[in-house]
Amino acid sequence: MTDTVPTTDVESAVLEACRRAKVASRALATLTRADKDAALHAMADALVASAERIVDANARDLERGRAQDMSPGLLDRLALTPERIGTIAQALRYLAGLPDPVGEIKRGSTLPNGLRLMQKATPMGVVGMIYEARPNVTVDAAGLALKSGNAAVLRGGSAAASSNEVIVEVLQEALETSGLPRDAVQSIDAYGREGARVLMNARGLVDVLVPRGGRELIQAVVRDSTVPAIETGEGNCHVYLDASAPLERSVDIVLNSKAQRVGVCNAAETLLVHRDAAARVLPAVAASLAEAGVTLHADARASAAAGVETVPATEEDWATEYLSLDLAVRVVDSLDEAIDHIQRYSTGHTEAIVTEDIGAAEQFVSRLDTAAVLVNASTRFTDGGQFGLGAEIGISTQKLHARGPMGLAELTTTKWIVYGDGHVRD
């Protein structure tokens, strides 16, 4: 969108897109599982067949990103290759193999007066998404919305504009080929930030809004949206090496948590090490991180024990989601101190402990209020695909309706169905 486009035109265009999505959602709500699964396979096939076209568009996005000094982590999130497109398509096929969440009976009973009650899962209707530099999210959101019987209105941001334009066209063509409304998946990228503002205020047309990106984006949506929003989280994730943490396991889990892929919300950003484990495990952990190119922002005790070059940690480091090859490191005196640190700085996403002490693990799990807690496993597992949910529309760090990776079930609501036999209330 250019600055010369009148605001009224943008508002009209976005609201019209939302109206079309609302109409499409009514058709999707009554689809059989077979219809939805066939469409998902058609979308996957179309993505693979169009891989060259998508990669060409993505190259234009990457070129702009480099010219704008986009960070390596964000460039990695943005980048598409034929192999990544194949993986994205495979996620759609995996979704097709999952049970249909629509129609699931949540609970039911027969009252003493003979009324029969049933609470049944139903689609939300229209799901809006606002996200940044993640063209794979365009596919994930479209697939999850379709399988759960919802239409999707997507605003993917300027960084991935070229990629998303082609991806949405490919998905819409696949929907039409499958006999479904192309308006079931729509992009409003062309209308820029003003379009996002209109989407946030399309209450009555859009049923739920999911922001996915950095803190500034998420908080803007939570603060300004009149459409009900599910807050997804920035990930200031911690790994805590307890006093009994075994050496080899500590190295493997910390390295994977931090460096397997740095530009994602479930990558570790802070390492806490019990003082009794510092001299024993930190040198090997630090050496493996340094070899991977990670800069350690360490407190005095961690720096002394690390055995590699570090930079002094500041108060700001403890609260930072780097999304880069940087890691804050602190030595703590106890499990209690580690938990206190995490409770102070955590964003409620994912925390992990490495330990052989069952009691310490249970304390860590029970005392931390966060969407996911992992014991002796990498933070990178907090992911819809890894949890067996198929793709995810985001990782919720709030507590209402959905928390943690949001898959198909989280994109449904419920309705009560009541069967009577001429019943009237006294």
C-alpha positions as CSV (number, residue, x, y, z in Angstrom):
1,M,0.0,0.0,0.0
2,T,1.3,3.5,-0.8
3,D,0.8,6.5,1.4
4,T,-1.5,8.0,-1.3
5,V,-4.2,5.4,-0.8
6,P,-7.1,7.0,1.1
7,T,-7.8,5.5,4.5
8,T,-11.5,5.2,3.6
9,D,-10.6,3.0,0.6
10,V,-8.4,0.8,2.8
11,E,-11.1,0.4,5.4
12,S,-13.7,-0.5,2.8
13,A,-11.4,-3.0,1.1
14,V,-10.4,-4.8,4.4
15,L,-13.9,-4.9,5.7
16,E,-15.2,-6.3,2.4
17,A,-12.5,-9.0,2.6
18,C,-13.7,-9.8,6.2
19,R,-17.3,-10.0,5.0
20,R,-16.3,-12.4,2.2
21,A,-14.4,-14.5,4.8
22,K,-17.5,-14.6,7.0
23,V,-19.6,-15.9,4.1
24,A,-16.9,-18.5,3.3
25,S,-16.7,-19.6,7.0
26,R,-20.4,-20.6,6.9
27,A,-19.7,-23.0,4.0
28,L,-16.6,-24.4,5.7
29,A,-18.4,-25.0,9.0
30,T,-20.5,-27.8,7.4
31,L,-17.8,-29.5,5.4
32,T,-17.1,-33.2,6.0
33,R,-13.7,-34.3,7.1
34,A,-13.1,-35.9,3.7
35,D,-13.8,-32.6,2.0
36,K,-11.3,-30.7,4.2
37,D,-8.6,-33.4,4.0
38,A,-8.9,-33.5,0.2
39,A,-8.4,-29.7,0.1
40,L,-5.4,-29.9,2.4
41,H,-3.7,-32.4,0.1
42,A,-4.5,-30.3,-2.9
43,M,-3.0,-27.3,-1.2
44,A,0.1,-29.3,-0.3
45,D,0.5,-30.5,-3.9
46,A,0.0,-27.0,-5.3
47,L,2.8,-25.6,-3.0
48,V,5.3,-28.2,-4.2
49,A,4.3,-27.7,-7.8
50,S,4.8,-23.9,-7.4
51,A,8.0,-24.1,-5.4
52,E,10.1,-22.4,-8.0
53,R,7.6,-19.5,-8.3
54,I,7.5,-19.1,-4.5
55,V,11.3,-19.2,-4.1
56,D,11.6,-16.5,-6.8
57,A,9.2,-14.3,-4.9
58,N,11.0,-15.1,-1.6
59,A,14.3,-14.0,-3.1
60,R,12.9,-10.5,-3.6
61,D,11.9,-10.4,0.0
62,L,15.3,-11.6,1.1
63,E,17.0,-9.0,-1.1
64,R,14.9,-6.2,0.5
65,G,15.6,-7.6,4.0
66,R,19.4,-7.6,3.5
67,A,19.2,-4.0,2.1
68,Q,17.3,-3.0,5.3
69,D,19.9,-4.7,7.5
70,M,17.5,-7.4,8.8
71,S,19.1,-9.6,11.5
72,P,20.4,-13.0,10.5
73,G,17.7,-14.6,12.7
74,L,14.9,-12.8,11.0
75,L,16.4,-13.5,7.6
76,D,16.4,-17.2,8.5
77,R,12.7,-17.0,9.5
78,L,12.0,-15.4,6.2
79,A,13.9,-17.7,3.9
80,L,12.2,-20.4,1.8
81,T,13.9,-23.1,-0.2
82,P,12.3,-26.0,-2.2
83,E,13.2,-28.2,0.8
84,R,11.5,-25.9,3.3
85,I,8.4,-25.6,1.0
86,G,8.3,-29.4,0.9
87,T,8.4,-29.5,4.7
88,I,5.6,-26.9,4.9
89,A,3.5,-28.9,2.4
90,Q,4.1,-32.1,4.5
91,A,2.7,-30.3,7.5
92,L,-0.6,-29.8,5.6
93,R,-0.6,-33.5,4.8
94,Y,0.0,-34.3,8.4
95,L,-3.0,-32.1,9.3
96,A,-5.1,-34.0,6.9
97,G,-4.3,-37.2,8.9
98,L,-5.4,-35.7,12.2
99,P,-8.9,-36.2,13.6
100,D,-11.4,-33.5,12.7
101,P,-11.9,-31.3,15.8
102,V,-15.3,-30.1,14.7
103,G,-18.2,-32.1,16.2
104,E,-16.2,-33.5,19.1
105,I,-18.5,-34.0,22.1
106,K,-16.8,-32.3,25.0
107,R,-19.4,-33.4,27.6
108,G,-23.0,-34.3,28.0
109,S,-25.6,-35.5,30.5
110,T,-29.3,-36.1,31.0
111,L,-30.9,-33.9,33.6
112,P,-33.4,-35.2,36.2
113,N,-36.2,-33.5,34.2
114,G,-35.2,-35.5,31.1
115,L,-33.5,-32.7,29.2
116,R,-30.5,-34.1,27.3
117,L,-27.4,-31.8,27.1
118,M,-24.5,-32.0,24.8
119,Q,-21.5,-29.6,24.5
120,K,-20.0,-29.8,21.0
121,A,-16.9,-28.4,19.4
122,T,-17.7,-25.9,16.6
123,P,-15.5,-23.6,14.4
124,M,-14.7,-20.1,15.6
125,G,-15.7,-18.6,12.2
126,V,-13.2,-16.1,10.9
127,V,-9.7,-16.2,12.3
128,G,-7.5,-13.1,11.7
129,M,-3.7,-13.3,12.0
130,I,-1.1,-10.5,12.1
131,Y,2.5,-11.7,11.9
132,E,6.0,-10.8,10.8
133,A,8.5,-12.2,8.3
134,R,7.2,-15.8,8.5
135,P,5.8,-17.0,5.1
136,N,5.5,-20.5,6.5
137,V,2.9,-19.1,9.0
138,T,0.7,-18.2,6.0
139,V,0.4,-21.9,5.1
140,D,0.2,-23.1,8.7
141,A,-2.6,-20.6,9.4
142,A,-4.5,-21.5,6.3
143,G,-4.3,-25.2,6.9
144,L,-5.2,-25.1,10.5
145,A,-8.1,-22.7,9.8
146,L,-9.5,-25.0,7.0
147,K,-9.2,-28.2,9.0
148,S,-11.0,-26.6,12.0
149,G,-13.7,-25.2,9.7
150,N,-12.6,-21.6,9.8
151,A,-11.9,-18.9,7.2
152,A,-8.6,-17.0,7.6
153,V,-7.8,-13.3,7.0
154,L,-4.0,-12.9,7.1
155,R,-1.7,-9.9,7.4
156,G,1.8,-11.1,7.0
157,G,3.8,-7.8,7.0
158,S,5.9,-6.1,4.4
159,A,9.0,-8.2,4.9
160,A,7.4,-11.3,3.4
161,A,5.0,-9.4,1.1
162,S,6.2,-11.0,-2.2
163,S,6.3,-14.5,-0.8
164,N,2.9,-14.3,0.9
165,E,1.2,-12.9,-2.3
166,V,2.3,-15.9,-4.3
167,I,1.6,-18.4,-1.5
168,V,-2.0,-17.1,-1.0
169,E,-2.6,-17.2,-4.7
170,V,-1.5,-20.8,-4.8
171,L,-3.6,-21.8,-1.9
172,Q,-6.7,-20.0,-3.3
173,E,-6.3,-21.8,-6.6
174,A,-6.1,-25.1,-4.8
175,L,-9.2,-24.3,-2.8
176,E,-11.1,-23.5,-6.0
177,T,-9.9,-26.7,-7.6
178,S,-11.3,-28.6,-4.6
179,G,-14.7,-26.9,-4.9
180,L,-14.2,-24.7,-1.9
181,P,-14.5,-20.8,-1.7
182,R,-11.2,-19.1,-2.4
183,D,-12.3,-16.4,0.1
184,A,-11.6,-19.0,2.8
185,V,-8.0,-17.7,2.7
186,Q,-7.3,-14.1,2.1
187,S,-4.4,-11.7,2.5
188,I,-4.7,-8.0,3.4
189,D,-0.9,-7.4,3.1
190,A,-1.5,-4.8,0.3
191,Y,-3.2,-2.5,2.8
192,G,-0.2,-2.2,5.2
193,R,-0.5,-1.0,8.7
194,E,-3.8,0.8,8.2
195,G,-5.2,-2.5,6.9
196,A,-4.0,-4.2,10.1
197,R,-5.7,-1.5,12.2
198,V,-9.0,-2.1,10.4
199,L,-8.6,-5.9,10.9
200,M,-8.0,-5.3,14.6
201,N,-11.3,-3.4,14.8
202,A,-13.5,-5.7,12.5
203,R,-15.4,-6.9,15.5
204,G,-18.5,-8.8,14.4
205,L,-16.8,-9.9,11.2
206,V,-13.6,-11.4,12.6
207,D,-14.2,-13.8,15.6
208,V,-10.6,-14.1,17.0
209,L,-7.3,-12.4,16.2
210,V,-3.9,-14.0,16.8
211,P,-0.8,-11.9,16.7
212,R,2.6,-13.6,16.1
213,G,5.9,-11.8,16.1
214,G,7.9,-9.5,18.3
215,R,6.9,-7.9,21.6
216,E,6.0,-4.6,20.0
217,L,3.6,-6.2,17.5
218,I,1.9,-8.5,20.0
219,Q,1.4,-5.8,22.6
220,A,0.0,-3.4,20.0
221,V,-2.6,-6.0,19.0
222,V,-3.5,-6.9,22.6
223,R,-3.7,-3.2,23.5
224,D,-5.6,-1.8,20.5
225,S,-7.8,-4.6,19.1
226,T,-11.5,-4.7,19.7
227,V,-11.6,-8.2,18.2
228,P,-10.9,-10.7,20.9
229,A,-7.2,-11.5,20.7
230,I,-5.1,-14.5,21.9
231,E,-1.8,-13.3,23.1
232,T,1.1,-15.3,21.7
233,G,4.5,-14.8,23.3
234,E,7.9,-13.6,22.8
235,G,10.2,-16.2,24.1
236,N,12.7,-15.3,26.8
237,C,13.2,-19.0,27.4
238,H,15.6,-20.3,30.1
239,V,17.6,-23.5,30.6
240,Y,18.6,-24.3,34.1
241,L,21.5,-26.7,34.8
242,D,20.8,-28.1,38.3
243,A,23.5,-29.3,40.7
244,S,23.2,-32.8,39.4
245,A,23.1,-32.0,35.7
246,P,25.1,-34.6,33.8
247,L,27.8,-33.2,31.6
248,E,27.1,-34.7,28.2
249,R,23.3,-34.1,28.5
250,S,23.9,-30.5,29.5
251,V,26.1,-29.8,26.5
252,D,23.6,-31.4,24.1
253,I,20.5,-29.7,25.5
254,V,21.9,-26.2,25.9
255,L,23.5,-26.3,22.4
256,N,20.3,-27.5,20.8
257,S,18.1,-25.0,22.8
258,K,20.3,-22.1,21.7
259,A,21.9,-22.8,18.4
260,Q,19.7,-25.3,16.5
261,R,17.7,-22.3,15.1
262,V,18.2,-18.9,16.7
263,G,15.4,-16.8,15.2
264,V,12.5,-18.7,16.8
265,C,10.5,-18.0,20.0
266,N,11.4,-21.4,21.6
267,A,15.2,-20.8,21.4
268,A,16.9,-20.4,24.8
269,E,18.0,-16.9,25.6
270,T,19.3,-17.4,29.2
271,L,21.3,-20.2,30.8
272,L,21.3,-20.5,34.6
273,V,23.9,-22.8,36.2
274,H,23.8,-24.1,39.8
275,R,27.1,-23.1,41.6
276,D,27.8,-26.8,42.3
277,A,27.7,-27.6,38.6
278,A,29.5,-24.5,37.3
279,A,33.1,-25.8,37.4
280,R,32.0,-29.3,36.3
281,V,29.7,-28.6,33.3
282,L,30.0,-24.9,32.3
283,P,33.4,-25.1,30.6
284,A,32.2,-27.8,28.2
285,V,28.9,-26.1,27.6
286,A,30.5,-22.8,27.0
287,A,33.1,-24.4,24.6
288,S,30.4,-26.0,22.5
289,L,28.4,-22.7,22.4
290,A,31.5,-20.7,21.4
291,E,32.3,-23.2,18.6
292,A,28.8,-22.6,17.3
293,G,29.4,-18.9,17.3
294,V,27.4,-17.9,20.3
295,T,28.4,-14.8,22.3
296,L,28.0,-15.4,26.0
297,H,26.8,-12.4,28.1
298,A,28.0,-13.7,31.5
299,D,27.9,-12.5,35.1
300,A,31.2,-12.6,37.0
301,R,31.0,-16.1,38.3
302,A,29.9,-17.5,35.0
303,S,32.7,-15.7,33.2
304,A,35.2,-17.1,35.6
305,A,34.1,-20.6,35.1
306,A,33.3,-20.6,31.4
307,G,36.9,-20.9,30.1
308,V,36.0,-19.0,26.9
309,E,35.8,-15.3,26.1
310,T,32.6,-13.7,27.4
311,V,31.1,-10.2,27.6
312,P,29.8,-8.7,30.8
313,A,26.1,-9.3,31.4
314,T,23.9,-6.3,32.2
315,E,20.4,-6.1,33.7
316,E,19.0,-5.7,30.2
317,D,20.5,-9.1,29.1
318,W,18.3,-11.0,31.5
319,A,15.2,-9.6,29.9
320,T,16.2,-9.8,26.3
321,E,14.9,-12.1,23.6
322,Y,18.0,-12.0,21.4
323,L,16.8,-14.1,18.4
324,S,20.5,-14.3,17.6
325,L,23.7,-16.1,18.5
326,D,23.7,-14.5,21.9
327,L,23.0,-16.1,25.3
328,A,22.9,-14.6,28.8
329,V,24.6,-16.8,31.4
330,R,24.3,-16.6,35.2
331,V,25.5,-18.8,38.1
332,V,23.0,-19.2,40.9
333,D,23.3,-20.5,44.4
334,S,20.3,-22.7,44.5
335,L,17.2,-24.1,42.7
336,D,15.2,-21.4,44.6
337,E,17.4,-18.6,43.1
338,A,17.0,-20.1,39.6
339,I,13.2,-20.2,40.0
340,D,13.2,-16.6,41.4
341,H,15.2,-15.4,38.4
342,I,13.0,-17.1,35.9
343,Q,9.8,-15.8,37.6
344,R,11.2,-12.3,37.3
345,Y,12.3,-12.3,33.7
346,S,10.2,-15.1,32.0
347,T,7.7,-14.2,29.3
348,G,5.7,-17.3,30.2
349,H,6.8,-19.3,27.1
350,T,9.1,-22.2,27.8
351,E,11.5,-23.1,30.6
352,A,13.7,-26.2,30.9
353,I,15.7,-28.0,33.6
354,V,18.5,-30.4,33.2
355,T,18.8,-32.6,36.4
356,E,19.0,-36.1,37.7
357,D,17.2,-35.1,40.9
358,I,13.6,-36.0,40.7
359,G,12.7,-33.7,43.6
360,A,14.3,-30.7,41.9
361,A,12.5,-31.5,38.7
362,E,9.2,-31.7,40.4
363,Q,9.8,-28.4,42.2
364,F,10.8,-26.7,38.9
365,V,7.6,-28.0,37.2
366,S,5.2,-27.2,39.9
367,R,6.5,-23.7,40.9
368,L,6.9,-22.1,37.4
369,D,3.8,-20.5,35.9
370,T,4.6,-20.9,32.2
371,A,3.0,-22.4,29.1
372,A,5.6,-25.2,28.8
373,V,8.1,-26.7,31.2
374,L,10.6,-29.3,30.0
375,V,12.6,-31.7,32.0
376,N,15.8,-33.0,30.4
377,A,14.8,-31.8,27.0
378,S,15.5,-28.9,24.7
379,T,13.3,-25.8,24.7
380,R,13.0,-26.3,20.9
381,F,10.4,-29.0,21.4
382,T,7.7,-26.4,22.4
383,D,6.1,-26.5,18.9
384,G,2.8,-27.7,17.5
385,G,4.4,-30.1,15.1
386,Q,6.7,-31.6,17.7
387,F,3.8,-32.0,20.1
388,G,1.9,-33.9,17.5
389,L,-0.7,-31.1,16.9
390,G,0.3,-30.7,13.3
391,A,1.2,-27.1,12.4
392,E,0.6,-24.4,15.0
393,I,-1.0,-21.0,14.6
394,G,1.1,-19.6,17.5
395,I,2.2,-20.4,21.0
396,S,-0.2,-18.8,23.5
397,T,1.3,-17.3,26.7
398,Q,-2.0,-16.2,28.1
399,K,-4.3,-18.4,30.2
400,L,-7.8,-18.0,28.7
401,H,-9.0,-20.7,26.3
402,A,-5.6,-21.6,24.9
403,R,-2.1,-21.9,26.3
404,G,1.0,-23.2,24.7
405,P,1.1,-24.4,21.1
406,M,-2.2,-23.7,19.4
407,G,-3.4,-26.4,17.1
408,L,-6.8,-27.5,15.8
409,A,-8.6,-27.8,19.1
410,E,-7.6,-24.3,20.0
411,L,-9.3,-22.9,16.9
412,T,-12.7,-24.3,17.9
413,T,-15.2,-23.1,20.4
414,T,-18.3,-24.9,21.7
415,K,-22.0,-24.8,21.6
416,W,-24.6,-26.3,23.9
417,I,-27.2,-28.5,22.3
418,V,-30.3,-29.3,24.3
419,Y,-32.9,-32.0,23.4
420,G,-36.2,-31.8,25.1
421,D,-39.7,-33.4,24.7
422,G,-42.0,-30.5,25.1
423,H,-40.2,-29.3,28.2
424,V,-41.1,-25.9,29.7
425,R,-39.5,-24.3,32.7
426,D,-41.6,-23.9,35.9
